[in-house]
């Protein structure tokens, strides 16, 4: 059996990762909104963006209310 490796991230690197994550999420959201704006008529585009926002809020709310851990290995347990 092999040894398990543990790595830590310092506060400076953690702060940089938060900034990069925020910029990445903003860029992703801008691309999605740009695609929806280009692809659909404005009435349908607004509704599509509201539906995407609602899905995200519902998912975050579910994890918050149930206290489930959210990490890279999160998967449904059926």
N, CA, C and O atoms as a Maestro MAE file, in Angstrom:
{
 s_m_m2io_version
 :::
 2.0.0
}

f_m_ct {
 s_m_title
 :::
 protein
 m_atom[312] {
  # First column is atom index #
  i_m_mmod_type
  r_m_x_coord
  r_m_y_coord
  r_m_z_coord
  i_m_residue_number
  s_m_chain_name
  s_m_pdb_residue_name
  s_m_pdb_atom_name
  i_m_atomic_number
  :::
  1 25 0.851 -1.172 0.000 1 A "UNK " " N  " 7
  2 3 0.000 0.000 0.000 1 A "UNK " " CA " 6
  3 2 0.897 1.234 0.000 1 A "UNK " " C  " 6
  4 15 1.856 1.314 0.768 1 A "UNK " " O  " 8
  5 25 0.580 2.190 -0.862 2 A "UNK " " N  " 7
  6 3 1.404 3.391 -1.001 2 A "UNK " " CA " 6
  7 2 1.087 4.427 0.062 2 A "UNK " " C  " 6
  8 15 0.055 4.373 0.730 2 A "UNK " " O  " 8
  9 25 1.978 5.341 0.192 3 A "UNK " " N  " 7
  10 3 1.776 6.439 1.120 3 A "UNK " " CA " 6
  11 2 0.883 7.497 0.498 3 A "UNK " " C  " 6
  12 15 0.963 7.775 -0.699 3 A "UNK " " O  " 8
  13 25 0.048 8.071 1.314 4 A "UNK " " N  " 7
  14 3 -0.814 9.161 0.832 4 A "UNK " " CA " 6
  15 2 -0.072 10.469 0.979 4 A "UNK " " C  " 6
  16 15 0.678 10.674 1.934 4 A "UNK " " O  " 8
  17 25 -0.288 11.343 0.030 5 A "UNK " " N  " 7
  18 3 0.410 12.617 0.018 5 A "UNK " " CA " 6
  19 2 -0.553 13.727 0.439 5 A "UNK " " C  " 6
  20 15 -1.708 13.752 0.012 5 A "UNK " " O  " 8
  21 25 -0.079 14.625 1.263 6 A "UNK " " N  " 7
  22 3 -0.885 15.750 1.706 6 A "UNK " " CA " 6
  23 2 -0.209 17.033 1.271 6 A "UNK " " C  " 6
  24 15 0.988 17.229 1.484 6 A "UNK " " O  " 8
  25 25 -0.996 17.907 0.655 7 A "UNK " " N  " 7
  26 3 -0.462 19.197 0.226 7 A "UNK " " CA " 6
  27 2 -1.283 20.304 0.861 7 A "UNK " " C  " 6
  28 15 -2.478 20.136 1.103 7 A "UNK " " O  " 8
  29 25 -0.655 21.420 1.128 8 A "UNK " " N  " 7
  30 3 -1.365 22.562 1.683 8 A "UNK " " CA " 6
  31 2 -1.175 23.760 0.773 8 A "UNK " " C  " 6
  32 15 -0.200 23.852 0.028 8 A "UNK " " O  " 8
  33 25 -2.127 24.673 0.850 9 A "UNK " " N  " 7
  34 3 -2.067 25.902 0.074 9 A "UNK " " CA " 6
  35 2 -1.993 27.053 1.056 9 A "UNK " " C  " 6
  36 15 -2.837 27.182 1.943 9 A "UNK " " O  " 8
  37 25 -0.982 27.884 0.895 10 A "UNK " " N  " 7
  38 3 -0.803 29.026 1.781 10 A "UNK " " CA " 6
  39 2 -1.820 30.120 1.510 10 A "UNK " " C  " 6
  40 15 -2.530 30.072 0.505 10 A "UNK " " O  " 8
  41 25 -1.901 31.122 2.409 11 A "UNK " " N  " 7
  42 3 -2.902 32.178 2.263 11 A "UNK " " CA " 6
  43 2 -2.700 33.035 1.017 11 A "UNK " " C  " 6
  44 15 -3.680 33.483 0.421 11 A "UNK " " O  " 8
  45 25 -1.458 33.274 0.611 12 A "UNK " " N  " 7
  46 3 -1.220 34.099 -0.572 12 A "UNK " " CA " 6
  47 2 -1.680 33.361 -1.830 12 A "UNK " " C  " 6
  48 15 -2.336 33.947 -2.691 12 A "UNK " " O  " 8
  49 25 -1.343 32.098 -1.934 13 A "UNK " " N  " 7
  50 3 -1.768 31.303 -3.081 13 A "UNK " " CA " 6
  51 2 -3.281 31.148 -3.077 13 A "UNK " " C  " 6
  52 15 -3.909 31.198 -4.134 13 A "UNK " " O  " 8
  53 25 -3.873 30.962 -1.905 14 A "UNK " " N  " 7
  54 3 -5.323 30.839 -1.792 14 A "UNK " " CA " 6
  55 2 -6.029 32.095 -2.264 14 A "UNK " " C  " 6
  56 15 -7.055 32.014 -2.938 14 A "UNK " " O  " 8
  57 25 -5.490 33.255 -1.918 15 A "UNK " " N  " 7
  58 3 -6.082 34.522 -2.351 15 A "UNK " " CA " 6
  59 2 -5.979 34.671 -3.871 15 A "UNK " " C  " 6
  60 15 -6.912 35.148 -4.518 15 A "UNK " " O  " 8
  61 25 -4.853 34.264 -4.431 16 A "UNK " " N  " 7
  62 3 -4.691 34.322 -5.888 16 A "UNK " " CA " 6
  63 2 -5.677 33.390 -6.585 16 A "UNK " " C  " 6
  64 15 -6.247 33.740 -7.618 16 A "UNK " " O  " 8
  65 25 -5.872 32.213 -6.019 17 A "UNK " " N  " 7
  66 3 -6.820 31.273 -6.601 17 A "UNK " " CA " 6
  67 2 -8.247 31.817 -6.564 17 A "UNK " " C  " 6
  68 15 -9.013 31.602 -7.503 17 A "UNK " " O  " 8
  69 25 -8.612 32.521 -5.485 18 A "UNK " " N  " 7
  70 3 -9.947 33.118 -5.399 18 A "UNK " " CA " 6
  71 2 -10.143 34.161 -6.480 18 A "UNK " " C  " 6
  72 15 -11.200 34.212 -7.109 18 A "UNK " " O  " 8
  73 25 -9.132 34.998 -6.706 19 A "UNK " " N  " 7
  74 3 -9.232 36.030 -7.738 19 A "UNK " " CA " 6
  75 2 -9.339 35.382 -9.110 19 A "UNK " " C  " 6
  76 15 -10.181 35.777 -9.916 19 A "UNK " " O  " 8
  77 25 -8.494 34.389 -9.386 20 A "UNK " " N  " 7
  78 3 -8.528 33.705 -10.684 20 A "UNK " " CA " 6
  79 2 -9.856 32.980 -10.895 20 A "UNK " " C  " 6
  80 15 -10.393 32.958 -12.002 20 A "UNK " " O  " 8
  81 25 -10.372 32.396 -9.834 21 A "UNK " " N  " 7
  82 3 -11.660 31.708 -9.934 21 A "UNK " " CA " 6
  83 2 -12.767 32.707 -10.256 21 A "UNK " " C  " 6
  84 15 -13.623 32.433 -11.097 21 A "UNK " " O  " 8
  85 25 -12.756 33.855 -9.596 22 A "UNK " " N  " 7
  86 3 -13.762 34.883 -9.862 22 A "UNK " " CA " 6
  87 2 -13.701 35.386 -11.288 22 A "UNK " " C  " 6
  88 15 -14.735 35.565 -11.931 22 A "UNK " " O  " 8
  89 25 -12.487 35.617 -11.793 23 A "UNK " " N  " 7
  90 3 -12.337 36.064 -13.173 23 A "UNK " " CA " 6
  91 2 -12.785 34.983 -14.155 23 A "UNK " " C  " 6
  92 15 -13.407 35.284 -15.174 23 A "UNK " " O  " 8
  93 25 -12.472 33.746 -13.851 24 A "UNK " " N  " 7
  94 3 -12.888 32.642 -14.709 24 A "UNK " " CA " 6
  95 2 -14.398 32.493 -14.755 24 A "UNK " " C  " 6
  96 15 -14.971 32.264 -15.819 24 A "UNK " " O  " 8
  97 25 -15.047 32.624 -13.593 25 A "UNK " " N  " 7
  98 3 -16.505 32.530 -13.549 25 A "UNK " " CA " 6
  99 2 -17.151 33.694 -14.295 25 A "UNK " " C  " 6
  100 15 -18.143 33.507 -15.000 25 A "UNK " " O  " 8
  101 25 -16.593 34.890 -14.143 26 A "UNK " " N  " 7
  102 3 -17.135 36.049 -14.853 26 A "UNK " " CA " 6
  103 2 -16.981 35.877 -16.366 26 A "UNK " " C  " 6
  104 15 -17.893 36.209 -17.123 26 A "UNK " " O  " 8
  105 25 -15.838 35.364 -16.804 27 A "UNK " " N  " 7
  106 3 -15.622 35.133 -18.237 27 A "UNK " " CA " 6
  107 2 -16.579 34.069 -18.762 27 A "UNK " " C  " 6
  108 15 -17.126 34.202 -19.857 27 A "UNK " " O  " 8
  109 25 -16.778 33.027 -17.988 28 A "UNK " " N  " 7
  110 3 -17.711 31.974 -18.389 28 A "UNK " " CA " 6
  111 2 -19.128 32.523 -18.517 28 A "UNK " " C  " 6
  112 15 -19.818 32.256 -19.501 28 A "UNK " " O  " 8
  113 25 -19.558 33.294 -17.515 29 A "UNK " " N  " 7
  114 3 -20.899 33.854 -17.540 29 A "UNK " " CA " 6
  115 2 -21.079 34.801 -18.725 29 A "UNK " " C  " 6
  116 15 -22.134 34.812 -19.359 29 A "UNK " " O  " 8
  117 25 -20.052 35.594 -19.022 30 A "UNK " " N  " 7
  118 3 -20.130 36.520 -20.158 30 A "UNK " " CA " 6
  119 2 -20.261 35.756 -21.472 30 A "UNK " " C  " 6
  120 15 -21.015 36.168 -22.354 30 A "UNK " " O  " 8
  121 25 -19.535 34.649 -21.611 31 A "UNK " " N  " 7
  122 3 -19.644 33.845 -22.834 31 A "UNK " " CA " 6
  123 2 -21.025 33.222 -22.964 31 A "UNK " " C  " 6
  124 15 -21.592 33.202 -24.057 31 A "UNK " " O  " 8
  125 25 -21.572 32.716 -21.873 32 A "UNK " " N  " 7
  126 3 -22.903 32.114 -21.914 32 A "UNK " " CA " 6
  127 2 -23.941 33.174 -22.276 32 A "UNK " " C  " 6
  128 15 -24.795 32.943 -23.132 32 A "UNK " " O  " 8
  129 25 -23.867 34.339 -21.625 33 A "UNK " " N  " 7
  130 3 -24.838 35.393 -21.918 33 A "UNK " " CA " 6
  131 2 -24.689 35.895 -23.351 33 A "UNK " " C  " 6
  132 15 -25.685 36.188 -24.011 33 A "UNK " " O  " 8
  133 25 -23.458 35.995 -23.832 34 A "UNK " " N  " 7
  134 3 -23.232 36.411 -25.209 34 A "UNK " " CA " 6
  135 2 -23.824 35.427 -26.196 34 A "UNK " " C  " 6
  136 15 -24.433 35.832 -27.186 34 A "UNK " " O  " 8
  137 25 -23.654 34.147 -25.943 35 A "UNK " " N  " 7
  138 3 -24.216 33.129 -26.828 35 A "UNK " " CA " 6
  139 2 -25.735 33.195 -26.832 35 A "UNK " " C  " 6
  140 15 -26.352 33.169 -27.896 35 A "UNK " " O  " 8
  141 25 -26.345 33.281 -25.653 36 A "UNK " " N  " 7
  142 3 -27.800 33.323 -25.561 36 A "UNK " " CA " 6
  143 2 -28.323 34.578 -26.251 36 A "UNK " " C  " 6
  144 15 -29.344 34.522 -26.938 36 A "UNK " " O  " 8
  145 25 -27.637 35.715 -26.080 37 A "UNK " " N  " 7
  146 3 -28.053 36.966 -26.715 37 A "UNK " " CA " 6
  147 2 -27.988 36.847 -28.235 37 A "UNK " " C  " 6
  148 15 -28.869 37.341 -28.940 37 A "UNK " " O  " 8
  149 25 -26.948 36.194 -28.735 38 A "UNK " " N  " 7
  150 3 -26.765 36.043 -30.177 38 A "UNK " " CA " 6
  151 2 -27.722 35.021 -30.776 38 A "UNK " " C  " 6
  152 15 -28.201 35.199 -31.896 38 A "UNK " " O  " 8
  153 25 -27.997 33.969 -30.048 39 A "UNK " " N  " 7
  154 3 -28.726 32.824 -30.585 39 A "UNK " " CA " 6
  155 2 -30.239 32.989 -30.575 39 A "UNK " " C  " 6
  156 15 -30.914 32.546 -31.504 39 A "UNK " " O  " 8
  157 25 -30.784 33.625 -29.530 40 A "UNK " " N  " 7
  158 3 -32.237 33.663 -29.349 40 A "UNK " " CA " 6
  159 2 -32.772 35.084 -29.450 40 A "UNK " " C  " 6
  160 15 -32.030 36.055 -29.305 40 A "UNK " " O  " 8
  161 25 -34.079 35.188 -29.702 41 A "UNK " " N  " 7
  162 3 -34.737 36.483 -29.611 41 A "UNK " " CA " 6
  163 2 -34.670 36.948 -28.160 41 A "UNK " " C  " 6
  164 15 -34.559 36.132 -27.245 41 A "UNK " " O  " 8
  165 25 -34.737 38.258 -27.957 42 A "UNK " " N  " 7
  166 3 -34.461 38.772 -26.619 42 A "UNK " " CA " 6
  167 2 -35.422 38.243 -25.560 42 A "UNK " " C  " 6
  168 15 -35.007 38.031 -24.421 42 A "UNK " " O  " 8
  169 25 -36.700 38.023 -25.898 43 A "UNK " " N  " 7
  170 3 -37.651 37.520 -24.908 43 A "UNK " " CA " 6
  171 2 -37.255 36.120 -24.438 43 A "UNK " " C  " 6
  172 15 -37.302 35.815 -23.246 43 A "UNK " " O  " 8
  173 25 -36.869 35.288 -25.378 44 A "UNK " " N  " 7
  174 3 -36.472 33.920 -25.025 44 A "UNK " " CA " 6
  175 2 -35.119 33.907 -24.338 44 A "UNK " " C  " 6
  176 15 -34.874 33.093 -23.448 44 A "UNK " " O  " 8
  177 25 -34.243 34.810 -24.753 45 A "UNK " " N  " 7
  178 3 -32.921 34.890 -24.137 45 A "UNK " " CA " 6
  179 2 -32.989 35.280 -22.675 45 A "UNK " " C  " 6
  180 15 -32.286 34.713 -21.839 45 A "UNK " " O  " 8
  181 25 -33.842 36.255 -22.365 46 A "UNK " " N  " 7
  182 3 -34.009 36.673 -20.962 46 A "UNK " " CA " 6
  183 2 -34.540 35.505 -20.136 46 A "UNK " " C  " 6
  184 15 -34.059 35.254 -19.031 46 A "UNK " " O  " 8
  185 25 -35.524 34.799 -20.666 47 A "UNK " " N  " 7
  186 3 -36.079 33.655 -19.932 47 A "UNK " " CA " 6
  187 2 -35.056 32.539 -19.768 47 A "UNK " " C  " 6
  188 15 -35.009 31.897 -18.719 47 A "UNK " " O  " 8
  189 25 -34.243 32.301 -20.779 48 A "UNK " " N  " 7
  190 3 -33.210 31.267 -20.675 48 A "UNK " " CA " 6
  191 2 -32.185 31.634 -19.603 48 A "UNK " " C  " 6
  192 15 -31.775 30.777 -18.821 48 A "UNK " " O  " 8
  193 25 -31.770 32.893 -19.560 49 A "UNK " " N  " 7
  194 3 -30.806 33.324 -18.549 49 A "UNK " " CA " 6
  195 2 -31.414 33.247 -17.147 49 A "UNK " " C  " 6
  196 15 -30.732 32.860 -16.197 49 A "UNK " " O  " 8
  197 25 -32.689 33.612 -17.013 50 A "UNK " " N  " 7
  198 3 -33.346 33.487 -15.704 50 A "UNK " " CA " 6
  199 2 -33.432 32.020 -15.267 50 A "UNK " " C  " 6
  200 15 -33.265 31.715 -14.086 50 A "UNK " " O  " 8
  201 25 -33.688 31.125 -16.200 51 A "UNK " " N  " 7
  202 3 -33.746 29.698 -15.877 51 A "UNK " " CA " 6
  203 2 -32.378 29.185 -15.432 51 A "UNK " " C  " 6
  204 15 -32.290 28.414 -14.476 51 A "UNK " " O  " 8
  205 25 -31.307 29.603 -16.115 52 A "UNK " " N  " 7
  206 3 -29.962 29.191 -15.711 52 A "UNK " " CA " 6
  207 2 -29.634 29.701 -14.313 52 A "UNK " " C  " 6
  208 15 -29.088 28.968 -13.489 52 A "UNK " " O  " 8
  209 25 -29.972 30.964 -14.051 53 A "UNK " " N  " 7
  210 3 -29.727 31.545 -12.730 53 A "UNK " " CA " 6
  211 2 -30.511 30.793 -11.658 53 A "UNK " " C  " 6
  212 15 -29.988 30.497 -10.583 53 A "UNK " " O  " 8
  213 25 -31.770 30.490 -11.963 54 A "UNK " " N  " 7
  214 3 -32.613 29.764 -11.016 54 A "UNK " " CA " 6
  215 2 -32.039 28.376 -10.710 54 A "UNK " " C  " 6
  216 15 -32.050 27.942 -9.558 54 A "UNK " " O  " 8
  217 25 -31.542 27.687 -11.730 55 A "UNK " " N  " 7
  218 3 -30.942 26.365 -11.519 55 A "UNK " " CA " 6
  219 2 -29.733 26.454 -10.593 55 A "UNK " " C  " 6
  220 15 -29.564 25.619 -9.704 55 A "UNK " " O  " 8
  221 25 -28.900 27.457 -10.800 56 A "UNK " " N  " 7
  222 3 -27.709 27.621 -9.957 56 A "UNK " " CA " 6
  223 2 -28.095 27.917 -8.512 56 A "UNK " " C  " 6
  224 15 -27.531 27.333 -7.587 56 A "UNK " " O  " 8
  225 25 -29.049 28.817 -8.314 57 A "UNK " " N  " 7
  226 3 -29.485 29.175 -6.960 57 A "UNK " " CA " 6
  227 2 -30.118 27.967 -6.276 57 A "UNK " " C  " 6
  228 15 -29.898 27.746 -5.085 57 A "UNK " " O  " 8
  229 25 -30.897 27.189 -7.014 58 A "UNK " " N  " 7
  230 3 -31.531 25.997 -6.441 58 A "UNK " " CA " 6
  231 2 -30.488 24.978 -6.008 58 A "UNK " " C  " 6
  232 15 -30.611 24.382 -4.938 58 A "UNK " " O  " 8
  233 25 -29.473 24.774 -6.819 59 A "UNK " " N  " 7
  234 3 -28.428 23.807 -6.478 59 A "UNK " " CA " 6
  235 2 -27.651 24.244 -5.244 59 A "UNK " " C  " 6
  236 15 -27.420 23.444 -4.338 59 A "UNK " " O  " 8
  237 25 -27.250 25.500 -5.205 60 A "UNK " " N  " 7
  238 3 -26.511 26.011 -4.042 60 A "UNK " " CA " 6
  239 2 -27.399 25.951 -2.800 60 A "UNK " " C  " 6
  240 15 -26.931 25.592 -1.720 60 A "UNK " " O  " 8
  241 25 -28.676 26.300 -2.949 61 A "UNK " " N  " 7
  242 3 -29.597 26.233 -1.819 61 A "UNK " " CA " 6
  243 2 -29.782 24.817 -1.302 61 A "UNK " " C  " 6
  244 15 -29.869 24.607 -0.092 61 A "UNK " " O  " 8
  245 25 -29.844 23.844 -2.203 62 A "UNK " " N  " 7
  246 3 -29.974 22.445 -1.793 62 A "UNK " " CA " 6
  247 2 -28.784 22.011 -0.947 62 A "UNK " " C  " 6
  248 15 -28.950 21.399 0.108 62 A "UNK " " O  " 8
  249 25 -27.587 22.332 -1.420 63 A "UNK " " N  " 7
  250 3 -26.396 21.957 -0.650 63 A "UNK " " CA " 6
  251 2 -26.356 22.697 0.682 63 A "UNK " " C  " 6
  252 15 -25.916 22.140 1.687 63 A "UNK " " O  " 8
  253 25 -26.808 23.935 0.696 64 A "UNK " " N  " 7
  254 3 -26.801 24.715 1.933 64 A "UNK " " CA " 6
  255 2 -27.807 24.172 2.947 64 A "UNK " " C  " 6
  256 15 -27.483 24.027 4.126 64 A "UNK " " O  " 8
  257 25 -29.011 23.875 2.497 65 A "UNK " " N  " 7
  258 3 -30.053 23.397 3.402 65 A "UNK " " CA " 6
  259 2 -29.772 22.005 3.943 65 A "UNK " " C  " 6
  260 15 -30.047 21.726 5.110 65 A "UNK " " O  " 8
  261 25 -29.229 21.133 3.111 66 A "UNK " " N  " 7
  262 3 -28.995 19.754 3.549 66 A "UNK " " CA " 6
  263 2 -27.661 19.584 4.255 66 A "UNK " " C  " 6
  264 15 -27.429 18.563 4.902 66 A "UNK " " O  " 8
  265 25 -26.770 20.583 4.137 67 A "UNK " " N  " 7
  266 3 -25.466 20.473 4.777 67 A "UNK " " CA " 6
  267 2 -24.546 19.477 4.105 67 A "UNK " " C  " 6
  268 15 -23.558 19.040 4.694 67 A "UNK " " O  " 8
  269 25 -24.873 19.115 2.860 68 A "UNK " " N  " 7
  270 3 -24.033 18.172 2.133 68 A "UNK " " CA " 6
  271 2 -22.691 18.805 1.803 68 A "UNK " " C  " 6
  272 15 -22.610 19.998 1.511 68 A "UNK " " O  " 8
  273 25 -21.647 18.001 1.850 69 A "UNK " " N  " 7
  274 3 -20.325 18.483 1.488 69 A "UNK " " CA " 6
  275 2 -20.230 18.582 -0.028 69 A "UNK " " C  " 6
  276 15 -20.661 17.680 -0.746 69 A "UNK " " O  " 8
  277 25 -19.668 19.673 -0.502 70 A "UNK " " N  " 7
  278 3 -19.511 19.880 -1.941 70 A "UNK " " CA " 6
  279 2 -18.027 19.928 -2.253 70 A "UNK " " C  " 6
  280 15 -17.331 20.868 -1.868 70 A "UNK " " O  " 8
  281 25 -17.547 18.906 -2.955 71 A "UNK " " N  " 7
  282 3 -16.130 18.858 -3.350 71 A "UNK " " CA " 6
  283 2 -16.016 18.161 -4.693 71 A "UNK " " C  " 6
  284 15 -17.026 17.904 -5.348 71 A "UNK " " O  " 8
  285 25 -14.805 17.857 -5.104 72 A "UNK " " N  " 7
  286 3 -14.589 17.262 -6.416 72 A "UNK " " CA " 6
  287 2 -15.195 15.869 -6.558 72 A "UNK " " C  " 6
  288 15 -15.468 15.427 -7.674 72 A "UNK " " O  " 8
  289 25 -15.407 15.182 -5.456 73 A "UNK " " N  " 7
  290 3 -15.934 13.817 -5.531 73 A "UNK " " CA " 6
  291 2 -17.431 13.766 -5.260 73 A "UNK " " C  " 6
  292 15 -17.976 12.675 -5.094 73 A "UNK " " O  " 8
  293 25 -18.115 14.905 -5.208 74 A "UNK " " N  " 7
  294 3 -19.545 14.926 -4.941 74 A "UNK " " CA " 6
  295 2 -20.282 14.191 -6.054 74 A "UNK " " C  " 6
  296 15 -20.128 14.513 -7.233 74 A "UNK " " O  " 8
  297 25 -21.071 13.218 -5.676 75 A "UNK " " N  " 7
  298 3 -21.860 12.479 -6.651 75 A "UNK " " CA " 6
  299 2 -23.157 12.042 -5.965 75 A "UNK " " C  " 6
  300 15 -23.206 11.923 -4.741 75 A "UNK " " O  " 8
  301 25 -24.196 11.805 -6.751 76 A "UNK " " N  " 7
  302 3 -25.468 11.384 -6.150 76 A "UNK " " CA " 6
  303 2 -25.350 10.010 -5.497 76 A "UNK " " C  " 6
  304 15 -24.613 9.145 -5.969 76 A "UNK " " O  " 8
  305 25 -26.071 9.829 -4.431 77 A "UNK " " N  " 7
  306 3 -26.089 8.534 -3.740 77 A "UNK " " CA " 6
  307 2 -27.477 7.950 -3.855 77 A "UNK " " C  " 6
  308 15 -28.377 8.308 -3.095 77 A "UNK " " O  " 8
  309 25 -27.651 7.059 -4.796 78 A "UNK " " N  " 7
  310 3 -28.957 6.441 -5.022 78 A "UNK " " CA " 6
  311 2 -29.003 5.076 -4.411 78 A "UNK " " C  " 6
  312 15 -30.025 4.395 -4.497 78 A "UNK " " O  " 8
  :::
 }
 m_bond[311] {
  # First column is bond index #
  i_m_from
  i_m_to
  i_m_order
  :::
  1 1 2 1
  2 2 3 1
  3 3 4 2
  4 3 5 1
  5 5 6 1
  6 6 7 1
  7 7 8 2
  8 7 9 1
  9 9 10 1
  10 10 11 1
  11 11 12 2
  12 11 13 1
  13 13 14 1
  14 14 15 1
  15 15 16 2
  16 15 17 1
  17 17 18 1
  18 18 19 1
  19 19 20 2
  20 19 21 1
  21 21 22 1
  22 22 23 1
  23 23 24 2
  24 23 25 1
  25 25 26 1
  26 26 27 1
  27 27 28 2
  28 27 29 1
  29 29 30 1
  30 30 31 1
  31 31 32 2
  32 31 33 1
  33 33 34 1
  34 34 35 1
  35 35 36 2
  36 35 37 1
  37 37 38 1
  38 38 39 1
  39 39 40 2
  40 39 41 1
  41 41 42 1
  42 42 43 1
  43 43 44 2
  44 43 45 1
  45 45 46 1
  46 46 47 1
  47 47 48 2
  48 47 49 1
  49 49 50 1
  50 50 51 1
  51 51 52 2
  52 51 53 1
  53 53 54 1
  54 54 55 1
  55 55 56 2
  56 55 57 1
  57 57 58 1
  58 58 59 1
  59 59 60 2
  60 59 61 1
  61 61 62 1
  62 62 63 1
  63 63 64 2
  64 63 65 1
  65 65 66 1
  66 66 67 1
  67 67 68 2
  68 67 69 1
  69 69 70 1
  70 70 71 1
  71 71 72 2
  72 71 73 1
  73 73 74 1
  74 74 75 1
  75 75 76 2
  76 75 77 1
  77 77 78 1
  78 78 79 1
  79 79 80 2
  80 79 81 1
  81 81 82 1
  82 82 83 1
  83 83 84 2
  84 83 85 1
  85 85 86 1
  86 86 87 1
  87 87 88 2
  88 87 89 1
  89 89 90 1
  90 90 91 1
  91 91 92 2
  92 91 93 1
  93 93 94 1
  94 94 95 1
  95 95 96 2
  96 95 97 1
  97 97 98 1
  98 98 99 1
  99 99 100 2
  100 99 101 1
  101 101 102 1
  102 102 103 1
  103 103 104 2
  104 103 105 1
  105 105 106 1
  106 106 107 1
  107 107 108 2
  108 107 109 1
  109 109 110 1
  110 110 111 1
  111 111 112 2
  112 111 113 1
  113 113 114 1
  114 114 115 1
  115 115 116 2
  116 115 117 1
  117 117 118 1
  118 118 119 1
  119 119 120 2
  120 119 121 1
  121 121 122 1
  122 122 123 1
  123 123 124 2
  124 123 125 1
  125 125 126 1
  126 126 127 1
  127 127 128 2
  128 127 129 1
  129 129 130 1
  130 130 131 1
  131 131 132 2
  132 131 133 1
  133 133 134 1
  134 134 135 1
  135 135 136 2
  136 135 137 1
  137 137 138 1
  138 138 139 1
  139 139 140 2
  140 139 141 1
  141 141 142 1
  142 142 143 1
  143 143 144 2
  144 143 145 1
  145 145 146 1
  146 146 147 1
  147 147 148 2
  148 147 149 1
  149 149 150 1
  150 150 151 1
  151 151 152 2
  152 151 153 1
  153 153 154 1
  154 154 155 1
  155 155 156 2
  156 155 157 1
  157 157 158 1
  158 158 159 1
  159 159 160 2
  160 159 161 1
  161 161 162 1
  162 162 163 1
  163 163 164 2
  164 163 165 1
  165 165 166 1
  166 166 167 1
  167 167 168 2
  168 167 169 1
  169 169 170 1
  170 170 171 1
  171 171 172 2
  172 171 173 1
  173 173 174 1
  174 174 175 1
  175 175 176 2
  176 175 177 1
  177 177 178 1
  178 178 179 1
  179 179 180 2
  180 179 181 1
  181 181 182 1
  182 182 183 1
  183 183 184 2
  184 183 185 1
  185 185 186 1
  186 186 187 1
  187 187 188 2
  188 187 189 1
  189 189 190 1
  190 190 191 1
  191 191 192 2
  192 191 193 1
  193 193 194 1
  194 194 195 1
  195 195 196 2
  196 195 197 1
  197 197 198 1
  198 198 199 1
  199 199 200 2
  200 199 201 1
  201 201 202 1
  202 202 203 1
  203 203 204 2
  204 203 205 1
  205 205 206 1
  206 206 207 1
  207 207 208 2
  208 207 209 1
  209 209 210 1
  210 210 211 1
  211 211 212 2
  212 211 213 1
  213 213 214 1
  214 214 215 1
  215 215 216 2
  216 215 217 1
  217 217 218 1
  218 218 219 1
  219 219 220 2
  220 219 221 1
  221 221 222 1
  222 222 223 1
  223 223 224 2
  224 223 225 1
  225 225 226 1
  226 226 227 1
  227 227 228 2
  228 227 229 1
  229 229 230 1
  230 230 231 1
  231 231 232 2
  232 231 233 1
  233 233 234 1
  234 234 235 1
  235 235 236 2
  236 235 237 1
  237 237 238 1
  238 238 239 1
  239 239 240 2
  240 239 241 1
  241 241 242 1
  242 242 243 1
  243 243 244 2
  244 243 245 1
  245 245 246 1
  246 246 247 1
  247 247 248 2
  248 247 249 1
  249 249 250 1
  250 250 251 1
  251 251 252 2
  252 251 253 1
  253 253 254 1
  254 254 255 1
  255 255 256 2
  256 255 257 1
  257 257 258 1
  258 258 259 1
  259 259 260 2
  260 259 261 1
  261 261 262 1
  262 262 263 1
  263 263 264 2
  264 263 265 1
  265 265 266 1
  266 266 267 1
  267 267 268 2
  268 267 269 1
  269 269 270 1
  270 270 271 1
  271 271 272 2
  272 271 273 1
  273 273 274 1
  274 274 275 1
  275 275 276 2
  276 275 277 1
  277 277 278 1
  278 278 279 1
  279 279 280 2
  280 279 281 1
  281 281 282 1
  282 282 283 1
  283 283 284 2
  284 283 285 1
  285 285 286 1
  286 286 287 1
  287 287 288 2
  288 287 289 1
  289 289 290 1
  290 290 291 1
  291 291 292 2
  292 291 293 1
  293 293 294 1
  294 294 295 1
  295 295 296 2
  296 295 297 1
  297 297 298 1
  298 298 299 1
  299 299 300 2
  300 299 301 1
  301 301 302 1
  302 302 303 1
  303 303 304 2
  304 303 305 1
  305 305 306 1
  306 306 307 1
  307 307 308 2
  308 307 309 1
  309 309 310 1
  310 310 311 1
  311 311 312 2
  :::
 }
}
